[in-house]
Amino acid sequence: MSAALKVPAEAAPAETRIHVVQGSYHVATRENVFLTTILGSCVAACMCDPVARIGGMNHFLLPEGEGTSRDSLQAGVHAMELLVNGLLQAGARRDRLEAKLFGGARMIAGLSDIGQRNAEFAQTFLKREGIAFGGGSLRGSHARRIQFWPYTGRARQLMVERAEEEVFAAERRVRPVLDQSGSLELF
């Protein structure tokens, strides 16, 4: 009687985390990739083609640029166009794109509400371009960490309990304090 030979199960590949910084975007086609960012008044669009399993995220600061190349990189219209075009170039179809929007918080009372303008711009862009809106979380008064799995379209929001300045300092250290009670997950 011979003993059964045990073959170790193949370990699933580790997830690759890609941080999307202000004024940038990233498109991914691999299953083990997730995108993340931290938002205050900025907005991030998480878009995917669920059939082609291609998705991406952007992160913009202002709804429109002021004319310089640096400003245009942080502008919503530029960021949204780059994301859509990046998805199409990777094989997504425009008629199947779905988007989730996050951010647009009013971080400092008494100042102009750039978060509101960002949120309105992003929603208007999706309507104008005929891109399906799959939910998300816009406005409010708290910063949030967003995680997005482009291959499946799954998104998770974690509310951050610190003030905006501390959030970005914590992000540089990689481990911000998160308020789990404000989490939101969309599939």
Secondary structure, 3 states (H helix, E strand, C coil): CCCCCCCCCCCCCCCEEEECCCCEEEEECCCCEEEEEEECCCEEEEEEECCCCEEEEEEECECCCCCCHHHHHHEHHHHHHHHHHHHHHCCCCHHHCEEEEEECCCCCCCCCCHHHHHHHHHHHHHHHHCCEEEEEEECCCCCEEEEEECCCCEEEEEEECCCHHHHHHHHHHCCCCEEEEEEEEEC
